[in-house]
Amino acid sequence: MTVQKKLDNILDRYSIINKKLSEESPKNSEELINLNKEFAKLQPLVAMINEQKKLNKE
């Protein structure tokens, strides 16, 4: 798997979690906690990926 594909997978997962947190009501508190933890873990990575994409466009 290429680096770009891995970065795209991170962005996809972040988007899926964001959608789940905003649209669905998790079935239990453990699921909500796990989604929030993963979301928080991905946030700095997504920020760096987006910054890199922005710099590549310039």
ChimeraX attribute file (.defattr): number of C-alpha atoms within 10 A of each C-alpha:
attribute: neighborCount
match mode: 1-to-1
recipient: residues
	/A:1	5
	/A:2	7
	/A:3	8
	/A:4	10
	/A:5	10
	/A:6	11
	/A:7	15
	/A:8	14
	/A:9	12
	/A:10	17
	/A:11	18
	/A:12	13
	/A:13	15
	/A:14	21
	/A:15	14
	/A:16	12
	/A:17	16
	/A:18	15
	/A:19	11
	/A:20	14
	/A:21	15
	/A:22	8
	/A:23	9
	/A:24	9
	/A:25	11
	/A:26	13
	/A:27	8
	/A:28	8
	/A:29	10
	/A:30	10
	/A:31	12
	/A:32	14
	/A:33	12
	/A:34	11
	/A:35	18
	/A:36	15
	/A:37	11
	/A:38	13
	/A:39	19
	/A:40	12
	/A:41	12
	/A:42	16
	/A:43	14
	/A:44	11
	/A:45	15
	/A:46	19
	/A:47	12
	/A:48	11
	/A:49	17
	/A:50	14
	/A:51	11
	/A:52	11
	/A:53	11
	/A:54	10
	/A:55	9
	/A:56	8
	/A:57	6
	/A:58	5
